[in-house]
Amino acid sequence: MAADASIGSARPPSIDELAAIGERILNELPEGIRELLGPVPVMVQDWPDDALLDALEIGDPLELTGLYQGVPISQRHAALPPSEPEMIFLFRLPILVEWCERGCPLEEVVFDVLTHEIGHHLDMDEAWVLRMEGR
């Protein structure tokens, strides 16, 4: 599938294709943001699992398009190793539903989800990230 996926495409992008779009978007971010972000891998899964949804008190899996897992940069201690690996999760099927609802390029939806999760990496709470997005 071409990287510039459109809603009229014959099939939705696979997990690997969505991951490639996410990696490309991360690589195209301004250098200063990439330096702050560091080497945070992007993992794509079809759905968030039930345990995660329960922990976040989310009833509808379509409400969760992405998740930052890790210790925000302002809460790190140089002398201590991270308690969990840092990662940004993209949830493919909720992203595809949002893509269809918005009727915009898939890259725009993935960009919005990634920048939202990067905001959490930079220690912005949900309200701050939503203000940054203009919502």
Residue pairs with C-beta under 8 A, 6 or more apart in sequence:
1 9
1 11
1 13
1 14
1 17
3 20
3 21
3 24
3 107
4 105
4 106
4 107
5 12
5 13
5 17
5 21
5 99
5 105
5 106
5 107
6 105
6 106
7 99
7 100
7 103
12 96
13 21
13 92
13 96
13 106
15 44
15 45
15 46
15 92
16 44
18 44
18 90
18 92
18 95
18 110
19 42
19 43
19 44
19 90
21 106
21 107
21 110
22 42
22 44
22 88
22 90
22 110
22 114
23 42
25 107
25 110
25 111
25 114
26 34
26 37
26 42
26 114
27 34
29 37
33 118
36 73
36 122
37 118
37 121
38 86
40 70
40 86
40 87
40 88
40 121
41 86
41 87
41 88
42 87
42 88
42 89
42 90
42 114
43 87
43 88
43 89
43 90
44 89
44 90
44 91
44 92
45 89
45 90
45 91
45 92
46 91
46 92
46 93
47 61
47 91
47 92
47 93
47 94
48 58
48 61
48 64
48 67
48 89
48 91
48 94
52 64
52 67
53 59
53 61
53 64
56 64
58 64
61 91
61 93
61 94
62 93
62 94
62 97
63 94
64 91
64 94
65 90
65 91
65 94
65 95
65 98
65 109
65 113
66 88
66 89
66 90
66 91
66 95
66 113
66 114
66 116
66 117
67 88
67 89
67 91
67 117
68 86
68 87
68 88
68 89
68 117
68 118
68 120
68 121
69 84
69 85
69 86
69 87
69 88
69 89
70 82
70 84
70 85
70 86
70 87
70 121
71 82
71 83
71 84
71 86
72 120
72 121
72 122
72 123
73 121
73 122
73 123
74 122
74 123
75 123
76 82
86 121
88 114
88 117
88 118
88 121
89 117
90 110
90 113
90 114
95 106
95 109
95 110
95 113
98 109
99 106
99 109
102 108
102 109
112 133
115 132
115 133
116 129
116 133
119 128
119 129
119 132
120 126
120 129
124 132
